[in-house]
Amino acid sequence: KPLSTLMSPLHSVDIATKDEAPAAIERSDVVAIPAAAVIAESVVAFVVAEVFLEKFGGDSLVEIRRNLEGYLEQVRSF
């Protein structure tokens, strides 16, 4: 669905004359999907990080790395 167009123009200023002028009404046929994709990607990154820390977490990066390496070693030998 396209984003709404504001049909009553907001107050603006003509840069050349510095006088007040109404803003132009422009139809925006842009959809919000690309912006939503960026937000969704960030949310997924947080969820993946949360689950990763739930599985391999510890009190320090050294401990997290040790837990991850131990898990990978176990998977390789399986």
MDAnalysis code that builds the backbone (N, CA, C; Angstrom):
import MDAnalysis as mda
import numpy as np

u = mda.Universe.empty(234, n_residues=78, atom_resindex=np.repeat(np.arange(78), 3), trajectory=True)
u.add_TopologyAttr("name", ["N", "CA", "C"] * 78)
u.add_TopologyAttr("resid", np.arange(1, 79))
u.add_TopologyAttr("resname", ["LYS", "PRO", "LEU", "SER", "THR", "LEU", "MET", "SER", "PRO", "LEU", "HIS", "SER", "VAL", "ASP", "ILE", "ALA", "THR", "LYS", "ASP", "GLU", "ALA", "PRO", "ALA", "ALA", "ILE", "GLU", "ARG", "SER", "ASP", "VAL", "VAL", "ALA", "ILE", "PRO", "ALA", "ALA", "ALA", "VAL", "ILE", "ALA", "GLU", "SER", "VAL", "VAL", "ALA", "PHE", "VAL", "VAL", "ALA", "GLU", "VAL", "PHE", "LEU", "GLU", "LYS", "PHE", "GLY", "GLY", "ASP", "SER", "LEU", "VAL", "GLU", "ILE", "ARG", "ARG", "ASN", "LEU", "GLU", "GLY", "TYR", "LEU", "GLU", "GLN", "VAL", "ARG", "SER", "PHE"])
u.atoms.positions = np.array([
    [0.853, -1.169, 0.000],
    [0.000, 0.000, 0.000],
    [0.901, 1.234, 0.000],
    [0.644, 2.206, -0.864],
    [1.466, 3.418, -0.881],
    [1.304, 4.226, 0.397],
    [2.339, 4.980, 0.724],
    [2.259, 5.885, 1.861],
    [1.280, 7.010, 1.538],
    [0.622, 7.501, 2.535],
    [-0.377, 8.551, 2.328],
    [0.257, 9.839, 1.823],
    [-0.492, 10.547, 0.980],
    [-0.066, 11.855, 0.499],
    [-0.800, 12.914, 1.304],
    [-0.081, 13.914, 1.756],
    [-0.679, 15.005, 2.512],
    [-1.284, 15.994, 1.523],
    [-2.610, 16.031, 1.428],
    [-3.275, 16.847, 0.410],
    [-3.385, 18.322, 0.804],
    [-3.265, 18.660, 2.064],
    [-3.251, 20.079, 2.436],
    [-1.796, 20.443, 2.743],
    [-1.198, 21.271, 1.893],
    [0.239, 21.534, 2.025],
    [0.591, 22.245, 3.328],
    [1.749, 21.923, 3.836],
    [2.264, 22.573, 5.037],
    [2.900, 23.906, 4.655],
    [3.113, 24.746, 5.634],
    [3.780, 26.023, 5.374],
    [5.238, 25.757, 5.025],
    [5.736, 26.524, 4.091],
    [7.113, 26.376, 3.661],
    [7.664, 27.757, 3.334],
    [8.887, 27.797, 2.842],
    [9.527, 29.059, 2.475],
    [10.121, 28.915, 1.084],
    [9.894, 29.932, 0.262],
    [10.523, 29.980, -1.053],
    [11.970, 30.411, -0.829],
    [12.904, 29.558, -1.180],
    [14.317, 29.830, -0.904],
    [14.806, 31.071, -1.648],
    [14.324, 31.285, -2.858],
    [14.787, 32.426, -3.661],
    [14.318, 33.753, -3.076],
    [13.034, 33.833, -2.708],
    [12.481, 35.110, -2.237],
    [12.440, 35.226, -0.717],
    [12.629, 34.133, -0.024],
    [12.548, 34.064, 1.445],
    [11.138, 34.377, 1.962],
    [10.145, 34.328, 1.068],
    [8.755, 34.557, 1.458],
    [8.077, 33.239, 1.793],
    [7.045, 33.340, 2.638],
    [6.274, 32.150, 2.966],
    [5.525, 31.685, 1.725],
    [5.501, 30.383, 1.527],
    [4.821, 29.808, 0.367],
    [4.315, 28.427, 0.750],
    [3.194, 28.000, 0.171],
    [2.719, 26.644, 0.478],
    [3.629, 25.603, -0.175],
    [3.808, 24.512, 0.503],
    [4.608, 23.424, -0.056],
    [3.842, 22.773, -1.195],
    [4.562, 22.203, -2.116],
    [3.929, 21.525, -3.242],
    [3.299, 20.219, -2.769],
    [2.202, 19.861, -3.405],
    [1.568, 18.568, -3.131],
    [2.155, 17.575, -4.119],
    [2.819, 16.578, -3.603],
    [3.424, 15.572, -4.462],
    [2.880, 14.210, -4.089],
    [2.549, 13.461, -5.091],
    [2.062, 12.106, -4.862],
    [3.258, 11.213, -4.588],
    [3.194, 10.504, -3.505],
    [4.267, 9.592, -3.145],
    [3.771, 8.168, -3.335],
    [4.251, 7.520, -4.355],
    [3.850, 6.138, -4.606],
    [4.883, 5.160, -4.066],
    [5.583, 5.592, -3.066],
    [6.596, 4.752, -2.446],
    [5.922, 3.876, -1.395],
    [6.334, 2.648, -1.317],
    [5.779, 1.752, -0.303],
    [6.738, 1.648, 0.875],
    [6.227, 1.202, 1.988],
    [7.025, 1.130, 3.214],
    [7.808, -0.174, 3.330],
    [7.679, -1.066, 2.372],
    [8.331, -2.375, 2.478],
    [9.850, -2.272, 2.611],
    [10.554, -1.470, 1.789],
    [12.012, -1.400, 1.974],
    [12.407, -0.927, 3.377],
    [11.696, 0.049, 3.907],
    [12.002, 0.522, 5.260],
    [11.681, -0.557, 6.289],
    [10.597, -1.264, 6.087],
    [10.223, -2.334, 7.011],
    [11.247, -3.465, 6.973],
    [11.842, -3.704, 5.814],
    [12.847, -4.760, 5.699],
    [14.069, -4.448, 6.555],
    [14.466, -3.190, 6.604],
    [15.612, -2.793, 7.430],
    [15.294, -3.027, 8.904],
    [14.101, -2.669, 9.305],
    [13.687, -2.867, 10.698],
    [13.608, -4.354, 11.018],
    [13.019, -5.131, 10.116],
    [12.899, -6.570, 10.344],
    [14.274, -7.222, 10.447],
    [15.208, -6.788, 9.611],
    [16.563, -7.340, 9.658],
    [17.213, -7.067, 11.016],
    [17.002, -5.882, 11.548],
    [17.559, -5.543, 12.860],
    [16.926, -6.380, 13.965],
    [15.623, -6.575, 13.883],
    [14.927, -7.384, 14.890],
    [15.433, -8.819, 14.842],
    [15.593, -9.357, 13.637],
    [16.100, -10.725, 13.495],
    [17.509, -10.831, 14.072],
    [18.339, -9.819, 13.840],
    [19.705, -9.841, 14.378],
    [19.690, -9.894, 15.905],
    [18.798, -9.127, 16.526],
    [18.697, -9.160, 17.986],
    [18.234, -10.526, 18.478],
    [17.268, -11.111, 17.793],
    [16.750, -12.416, 18.208],
    [17.824, -13.490, 18.048],
    [18.553, -13.459, 16.935],
    [19.625, -14.435, 16.718],
    [20.702, -14.279, 17.793],
    [21.063, -13.042, 18.104],
    [22.066, -12.811, 19.152],
    [21.568, -13.311, 20.506],
    [20.294, -13.085, 20.785],
    [19.724, -13.531, 22.060],
    [19.752, -15.058, 22.173],
    [19.368, -15.741, 21.102],
    [19.358, -17.204, 21.111],
    [20.787, -17.749, 21.166],
    [21.700, -17.105, 20.445],
    [23.105, -17.503, 20.473],
    [23.652, -17.429, 21.895],
    [23.372, -16.315, 22.576],
    [23.864, -16.166, 23.946],
    [23.168, -17.120, 24.907],
    [21.919, -17.441, 24.619],
    [21.212, -18.417, 25.453],
    [21.885, -19.784, 25.342],
    [22.325, -20.128, 24.136],
    [22.959, -21.429, 23.901],
    [24.412, -21.450, 24.377],
    [25.184, -20.403, 24.059],
    [26.628, -20.424, 24.301],
    [27.086, -19.413, 25.343],
    [26.162, -18.716, 25.952],
    [26.492, -17.594, 26.818],
    [27.372, -17.927, 27.997],
    [27.956, -16.899, 28.504],
    [28.812, -16.996, 29.673],
    [29.018, -15.612, 30.235],
    [29.999, -15.504, 31.100],
    [30.273, -14.223, 31.743],
    [31.245, -13.356, 30.960],
    [31.873, -13.929, 29.934],
    [32.847, -13.161, 29.163],
    [32.887, -13.690, 27.734],
    [33.508, -12.907, 26.859],
    [33.657, -13.354, 25.473],
    [34.526, -14.601, 25.387],
    [35.506, -14.695, 26.263],
    [36.373, -15.879, 26.286],
    [35.534, -17.123, 26.578],
    [34.650, -17.023, 27.539],
    [33.798, -18.159, 27.900],
    [32.810, -18.488, 26.773],
    [32.250, -17.471, 26.146],
    [31.323, -17.700, 25.031],
    [32.049, -18.399, 23.888],
    [33.245, -17.915, 23.564],
    [34.029, -18.530, 22.486],
    [34.372, -19.979, 22.825],
    [34.756, -20.233, 24.077],
    [35.080, -21.600, 24.502],
    [33.866, -22.508, 24.349],
    [32.694, -22.015, 24.749],
    [31.471, -22.809, 24.634],
    [31.128, -23.089, 23.174],
    [31.283, -22.084, 22.316],
    [31.009, -22.261, 20.889],
    [31.980, -23.261, 20.272],
    [33.256, -23.114, 20.569],
    [34.255, -24.032, 20.006],
    [34.028, -25.459, 20.490],
    [33.646, -25.619, 21.740],
    [33.333, -26.954, 22.255],
    [32.140, -27.562, 21.538],
    [31.135, -26.743, 21.279],
    [29.950, -27.215, 20.557],
    [30.312, -27.618, 19.130],
    [31.089, -26.775, 18.441],
    [31.480, -27.087, 17.062],
    [32.325, -28.356, 17.001],
    [33.190, -28.544, 17.973],
    [34.006, -29.765, 18.025],
    [33.121, -30.995, 18.213],
    [32.130, -30.867, 19.066],
    [31.201, -31.969, 19.303],
    [30.406, -32.290, 18.037],
    [29.975, -31.269, 17.310],
    [29.204, -31.477, 16.079],
    [30.074, -32.149, 15.018],
    [31.326, -31.727, 14.907],
    [32.235, -32.318, 13.912],
    [32.485, -33.798, 14.193],
    [32.567, -34.163, 15.449],
    [32.862, -35.555, 15.793],
    [31.615, -36.433, 15.794],
    [30.483, -35.853, 15.596],
    [29.230, -36.601, 15.617],
    [29.091, -37.370, 14.369],
])
